[in-house]
Amino acid sequence: MLLPAVITWGQSSGTFNVVVKKVKGDLNKDGKDDLVTVMQDAGSSAGTYTISASRTAS
């Protein structure tokens, strides 16, 4: 069972408005499609990122 997770680091206003990378497929080789998205807060001078991972509906 894969639970959705969001991991953030740095200080940010929380407005992640630029998709840096989106990857869909069997990323952990368990036979089920996964989705990982990396987004950036372009308004932040630190360039803060967030990563979200989830299981896609099959």
N, C-alpha and C positions, 0 to 999 in steps of 0.2 A: 504494500500500500504506500503510495507516494502522496504526501501532503503538500499543498502549495506552501511555498516559503518566499518571503521577501527579505532580502538582506541589504541594509543600507549602512553607509559609513560616511563620516565627515559631517559638516554642518551645512544644512541646506534649508531653503524655504519649503522644500517638499514639492516643488513644481518641476517634475521631470518631464520635459517637453520635447526631447530629441531622442528618437530611437537610434541607438548606435548599432545594435546587432540583434537579429531575431533568428533563432535556429529551431527547426522542428524536425523531429525524427526519433528514432530509437537510440537516444543518447547514452543510456546506461545498459544497453543490450539485454533488456528484459522482455522483448517482444511487444512492447507497448509504446505508442508515440508519446514523446515529451515535447514541451515547448519552453525555451529559455529566452528571455528578453533582457537586454541590457539597455538602460535609458540614462541620459545625462541631463542634469539641470544646467542648461546653457546660460541661464541668468546668474548663476553663482560664479564668483571669481575663483573659487576652488575647483570648479568643474566636477562637482559631486555626481557619482553614479549610483544606480540602484540595479539590482539583479532580481528577477523573478523567475521562478521555475514552477511548472505545473504539468499535470498529465492531461493530454488532449483527449477529447471524446472520440472513440473509435466506432 
